[in-house]
Amino acid sequence: MVVDLTEEIIMGWYYTYGASRKSLSDEILREFNWETPTGKSENLRHCFRGNVLWTLNRTVKRASGTETVWIGCHLLSRGTGDGWGYKPMDESMGPFYYTCPKSYLDASTCNDSSAPKWRADCLEVQTQRLARLRARRLRRAGAPV
């Protein structure tokens, strides 16, 4: 029996031995760019918010001509050994992460499962955060809140 120690899987997390944060994120982004006789996918944009890699992707099904723009959320973590890992999610899973860029939320056309509610929740969380930041700045400037 041969044991492959180059990748370790822990409860939905995928760790690659020797991977850097950059090499891992490059690998994740490459996975979004593919084409087959039945469809194609491409990564439109990506960004980091801390150790969350946000992606905006487009998938086209050739038979129906259906095009969907959707948001990916990949949590990144340094492993206990030598390497980085990630936990892949997308907006249809309603991840409990709300730092997705507003431009991605506006561009998404995904209506699967919890996606529309999650996008609305993201906007609400971001609106509340901006209100708290504005109030803090006003307090610092000595203006009444």
BATOR-561847 format. One line per 4 residues: number of its first residue (from 1); their letters; for each residue x, y, z of C-alpha. Coordinates in Angstrom, 3 decimals. Layout:
residues N
NUM	A	X:Y:Z | ...
This chain:
residues 145
1	MVVD	0.000:0.000:0.000 | 1.343:3.427:-0.979 | 0.346:6.440:1.115 | 0.356:9.822:-0.641
5	LTEE	1.548:12.438:1.826 | 1.448:15.359:-0.624 | -2.170:16.174:0.196 | -4.043:15.891:3.469
9	IIMG	-7.833:16.229:3.817 | -9.328:17.352:7.142 | -13.130:17.819:7.327 | -13.573:19.636:4.026
13	WYYT	-10.116:21.215:4.090 | -7.500:20.312:1.474 | -3.850:20.743:2.473 | -0.938:20.417:0.068
17	YGAS	2.506:19.654:1.423 | 5.020:22.349:0.506 | 2.444:24.755:-0.950 | 2.799:28.462:-0.328
21	RKSL	-0.224:30.736:-0.022 | 0.507:32.108:-3.497 | 1.024:28.732:-5.182 | -2.166:27.418:-3.584
25	SDEI	-4.254:30.414:-4.653 | -2.795:30.191:-8.192 | -3.814:26.521:-8.291 | -7.349:27.334:-7.102
29	LREF	-7.726:30.047:-9.755 | -6.513:27.704:-12.531 | -9.275:25.250:-11.620 | -11.916:27.813:-12.651
33	NWET	-10.616:28.056:-16.226 | -11.665:25.048:-18.278 | -13.528:24.126:-21.443 | -15.198:20.879:-22.507
37	PTGK	-17.637:19.984:-25.294 | -20.530:20.554:-22.857 | -19.487:23.879:-21.361 | -16.835:26.231:-20.149
41	SENL	-15.854:28.172:-17.067 | -13.623:31.145:-16.415 | -12.472:33.199:-13.486 | -13.455:36.831:-14.047
45	RHCF	-11.921:38.410:-10.926 | -10.453:37.492:-7.587 | -9.286:39.214:-4.416 | -8.230:38.470:-0.862
49	RGNV	-9.895:39.690:2.308 | -7.567:38.393:4.993 | -7.290:34.650:4.422 | -10.444:34.446:2.321
53	LWTL	-9.982:34.207:-1.442 | -13.071:35.621:-3.174 | -13.616:34.697:-6.820 | -16.130:35.820:-9.413
57	NRTV	-16.628:33.107:-12.037 | -18.708:32.525:-15.156 | -19.962:29.095:-16.200 | -21.672:28.439:-19.552
61	KRAS	-23.632:25.291:-20.424 | -23.433:24.843:-24.205 | -26.591:22.746:-24.686 | -28.903:25.306:-23.090
65	GTET	-26.754:28.382:-23.620 | -27.242:29.115:-19.919 | -24.658:31.427:-18.393 | -24.238:31.862:-14.653
69	VWIG	-21.943:34.287:-12.877 | -21.262:33.076:-9.348 | -19.107:33.814:-6.312 | -16.563:31.444:-4.803
73	CHLL	-15.362:31.686:-1.202 | -12.149:29.822:-0.371 | -10.895:29.878:3.190 | -7.087:29.651:3.315
77	SRGT	-5.066:28.336:6.238 | -1.466:27.500:6.952 | -1.241:23.840:7.843 | 0.356:22.422:10.976
81	GDGW	3.116:21.016:8.792 | 4.755:22.516:5.739 | 2.105:23.915:3.439 | -1.182:25.743:3.009
85	GYKP	-4.714:24.463:2.657 | -8.138:25.665:1.608 | -11.801:24.989:2.180 | -13.856:25.603:-0.978
89	MDES	-17.365:27.035:-0.795 | -19.598:29.053:-3.041 | -22.473:31.441:-2.524 | -25.137:28.735:-2.937
93	MGPF	-23.860:27.246:0.340 | -24.591:30.476:2.223 | -21.119:30.716:3.800 | -20.875:32.604:7.097
97	YYTC	-18.341:35.029:5.611 | -19.537:38.464:4.575 | -16.461:40.347:3.292 | -17.210:39.681:-0.372
101	PKSY	-16.672:42.792:-2.536 | -19.876:44.610:-3.412 | -18.980:44.546:-7.123 | -19.015:40.714:-6.968
105	LDAS	-22.379:40.722:-5.198 | -23.793:43.037:-7.872 | -22.404:40.927:-10.741 | -23.646:37.519:-9.531
109	TCND	-26.581:35.931:-11.345 | -26.650:32.764:-9.227 | -30.118:31.942:-7.901 | -29.273:28.526:-6.460
113	SSAP	-30.270:27.600:-2.936 | -29.242:30.288:-0.427 | -27.299:32.537:-2.839 | -29.754:35.478:-3.093
117	KWRA	-30.279:35.596:0.689 | -26.547:35.332:1.348 | -25.839:38.248:-1.009 | -28.515:40.344:0.753
121	DCLE	-26.992:39.403:4.135 | -23.531:40.444:2.876 | -24.860:43.837:1.830 | -26.587:44.294:5.200
125	VQTQ	-23.472:43.341:7.183 | -21.341:45.682:5.057 | -23.863:48.542:5.441 | -23.848:48.100:9.227
129	RLAR	-20.041:47.988:9.275 | -19.810:51.241:7.275 | -22.292:52.925:9.624 | -20.167:51.887:12.651
133	LRAR	-16.995:53.183:10.958 | -18.647:56.522:10.118 | -19.914:56.912:13.685 | -16.434:56.129:15.058
137	RLRR	-14.850:58.731:12.758 | -17.388:61.341:13.813 | -16.725:60.624:17.503 | -12.980:60.993:16.922
141	AGAP	-13.575:64.324:15.172 | -15.681:65.484:18.129 | -18.930:65.718:16.181 | -22.185:64.492:17.738
145	V	-23.210:61.087:16.445
